[in-house]
């Protein structure tokens, strides 16, 4: 294995000059740099990252803790939009930083998070990003050395910099657009009422109705999902929610679903009742999980859950913190997604009065 001394001999420079080229910590002439780089390439020299870390006190490493790897994105019936898209955004955000991303997966066990984060600290990471599987509050351990931390898809009560989706605005814009297409009886089948997303999106739904002068009807808002992975219980909950809104004397013309997975199931349940989408009733989702929204017929109107952009922004915030910027904010940073309009919600055509 070649050493720095072999490179210096081949380039006819001192080992200190080779070190300057590798670390970029002092000016080196163009011809000298080219000679060193040529020698490195020809000898296949690989610098010791451990030695460089000891000299610079910087490892060039960023740690990311997530459950995205152990939770399969190939099973859309098991979850909403997979948080692997947040990881993708983090990678894109770090692409030109010169940093190396280390990823540790929780295996679906939140009790592993403290030990994974401590392991990252032991490996001298310069910062950590924690990615939650859904929008929620978390509590993370205090770490030795206090490396900068950024939260993605979650927040805490310690004012740790956090990036979360603007769920209230997303549902507001969807309902606002549905109203603009002529609909006034709009049902909302929500995710579990224990979720932050449900609370925020319901507030957005109500605000859109209020701004349009439409009275809020609590009978149109029904919890249609359960927490956990009991698919039978989830299906029963959705069946009951559909029964409730379809039995109303003044039936809705649109059903907004808590996510695209729920909308996919609703398509099948409605057709089992001889109700066609969108001829008899329109359906909208939330997430823009393309494996679902683009494959359904008719294609699903939905709201983008901006996971990739959230990941990019989390990476930017962490890099800024690592550079010494003051990133402490009392409130999480909200990232907005777009309404994606497709054929499942046509304009409502009414006859002459």
Residue pairs with C-beta under 8 A, 6 or more apart in sequence:
1 46
2 43
2 44
2 45
3 45
4 15
4 18
4 19
4 45
4 47
5 15
6 43
6 45
7 15
7 18
7 36
7 39
7 40
7 43
7 45
8 14
8 15
8 17
8 18
10 39
10 42
10 43
11 17
11 18
11 32
11 35
11 36
11 38
11 39
12 35
13 32
13 35
13 36
17 28
17 32
17 36
18 36
20 26
20 27
20 28
21 28
21 32
21 33
21 36
21 37
22 47
22 52
23 52
23 55
23 56
25 56
28 36
39 45
49 59
49 60
53 59
53 60
53 124
58 126
59 123
59 124
59 125
59 126
60 98
60 99
60 100
60 126
61 99
61 100
61 102
61 120
61 123
61 124
61 125
61 126
62 94
62 99
62 100
62 101
62 102
62 125
62 126
62 127
62 128
62 129
62 318
63 102
63 104
63 117
63 120
63 123
63 125
63 127
63 128
63 129
64 87
64 90
64 101
64 102
64 103
64 104
64 128
64 129
64 130
64 131
65 104
65 106
65 113
65 116
65 117
65 120
65 128
65 129
65 130
65 131
66 83
66 84
66 86
66 87
66 103
66 104
66 105
66 106
66 130
66 131
67 83
67 105
67 106
67 107
67 108
67 131
67 133
68 82
68 83
68 84
68 86
68 87
68 105
68 131
68 133
69 84
69 103
69 105
70 105
70 106
70 107
70 108
71 78
71 79
71 82
71 83
71 84
71 108
71 133
72 78
72 82
73 82
73 84
73 291
76 260
76 261
76 264
76 289
76 291
76 292
77 231
77 261
77 264
77 265
78 229
78 231
79 133
79 261
80 134
80 259
80 260
80 261
80 287
80 289
80 305
81 259
81 260
81 287
81 288
81 289
81 305
81 307
82 289
83 131
83 132
83 133
83 134
83 153
83 307
85 307
85 308
85 311
86 131
86 152
86 153
86 307
86 308
86 310
86 311
86 314
87 103
87 131
87 311
88 307
88 308
88 311
89 307
89 308
89 309
89 310
89 311
89 312
89 313
89 314
89 315
90 101
90 129
90 131
90 152
90 311
90 312
90 314
90 315
91 101
91 311
91 315
92 308
92 311
92 312
92 315
93 311
93 312
93 313
93 314
93 315
93 316
93 319
94 101
94 315
94 319
97 315
97 319
99 126
99 319
102 120
102 123
102 125
104 116
104 119
104 120
106 112
106 113
106 116
113 130
113 140
113 141
114 140
114 141
117 128
117 130
117 140
117 141
117 143
118 141
118 143
118 144
120 128
120 147
121 143
121 144
121 145
121 147
125 147
126 147
126 148
126 322
127 147
127 148
127 149
127 150
127 318
127 319
127 321
127 322
128 143
128 147
128 148
128 149
128 150
128 318
129 149
129 150
129 151
129 152
129 314
129 315
129 318
130 138
130 140
130 149
130 150
130 151
130 152
130 154
131 152
131 153
131 154
131 311
131 314
132 138
132 151
132 152
132 153
132 154
133 153
134 153
134 195
134 197
135 153
135 154
135 164
135 165
135 167
135 195
135 196
135 197
135 200
136 153
136 154
136 195
136 196
137 154
137 155
137 156
137 157
137 196
138 151
138 154
138 155
138 156
139 156
139 157
140 149
140 151
140 156
140 158
140 160
143 149
148 161
148 318
148 321
148 322
148 327
149 160
149 161
149 318
150 160
150 161
150 162
150 163
150 314
150 317
150 318
150 321
150 327
151 160
151 161
151 162
151 163
151 314
151 332
152 162
152 163
152 310
152 311
152 314
153 163
153 164
153 165
153 307
153 310
154 162
154 164
155 162
155 164
155 332
156 162
159 328
159 329
159 330
161 317
161 318
161 321
161 327
161 328
161 329
161 333
162 332
162 333
163 310
163 313
163 314
163 317
163 332
163 333
163 335
164 310
164 332
164 333
164 334
164 335
165 197
165 305
165 306
165 307
165 310
165 334
165 335
165 336
165 337
166 334
166 335
166 336
166 337
167 196
167 197
167 200
167 201
167 204
168 200
168 201
168 203
168 204
168 207
169 204
169 334
169 336
170 201
170 204
170 286
170 303
170 304
170 305
170 336
170 337
170 339
171 188
171 200
171 201
171 202
171 203
171 204
171 205
171 208
171 256
171 286
171 303
172 204
172 205
172 207
172 208
173 204
173 208
173 303
173 338
173 339
174 208
174 256
174 284
174 286
174 301
174 302
174 303
174 339
175 186
175 188
175 204
175 205
175 208
175 209
175 256
176 208
176 211
176 212
177 339
177 341
178 186
178 254
178 256
178 282
178 284
178 345
179 186
179 208
179 209
179 212
179 214
181 345
181 346
181 347
181 348
182 347
182 348
182 349
182 350
183 253
183 254
183 282
183 345
183 348
184 212
184 214
184 253
185 220
185 250
185 251
185 252
185 253
185 254
186 205
186 209
186 220
186 252
186 253
186 254
186 256
187 220
187 221
187 222
187 245
187 252
187 254
187 255
187 256
188 201
188 202
188 205
188 220
188 221
188 222
188 255
188 256
189 222
189 223
189 224
189 225
189 238
189 241
189 242
189 245
189 255
189 256
189 257
189 258
189 262
189 266
190 198
190 201
190 202
190 221
190 222
190 223
190 224
190 225
190 258
191 197
191 198
191 223
191 224
191 225
191 258
191 259
191 262
192 198
192 223
192 225
192 226
192 227
193 199
193 223
194 227
195 227
197 258
198 223
198 258
201 258
201 286
202 221
205 221
205 256
206 216
209 215
209 216
210 216
219 244
219 245
219 248
220 245
220 248
220 252
222 241
222 244
222 245
223 237
223 241
224 237
224 238
224 240
224 241
224 242
224 257
224 258
224 262
225 234
225 237
225 238
225 258
225 262
226 233
226 234
226 237
235 265
238 262
238 265
238 266
238 269
239 269
242 255
242 266
242 269
242 270
242 273
245 251
245 252
245 255
246 273
246 275
251 281
252 281
253 281
253 282
253 348
254 281
254 282
254 283
254 284
254 345
255 266
255 281
255 282
255 283
255 284
256 284
256 285
256 286
257 263
257 266
257 283
257 284
257 285
257 286
258 286
259 285
259 286
259 287
259 289
260 285
260 286
260 287
260 288
260 289
260 292
260 293
260 300
260 302
261 287
261 289
261 292
262 285
263 283
263 284
263 285
263 292
263 296
263 300
263 302
263 344
264 285
264 292
264 296
264 300
266 283
267 277
267 283
267 296
270 276
270 277
270 280
270 281
270 283
271 277
275 281
277 283
277 298
277 344
278 298
278 343
278 344
278 345
278 346
282 301
282 344
282 345
282 346
283 300
283 301
283 344
283 345
284 300
284 301
284 302
284 344
284 345
285 292
285 293
285 300
285 301
285 302
285 303
286 302
286 303
286 305
287 293
287 302
287 303
287 304
287 305
288 302
288 303
288 304
288 305
288 337
288 340
289 305
292 300
293 299
293 300
293 302
293 340
293 342
294 300
296 344
298 342
298 343
298 344
299 342
299 343
299 344
300 342
300 344
301 339
301 340
301 341
301 342
301 343
301 344
301 345
302 339
302 340
302 342
303 337
303 338
303 339
303 340
304 337
304 338
304 339
304 340
305 337
306 335
306 336
306 337
309 335
309 337
310 335
313 333
313 335
317 327
317 333
320 327
321 327
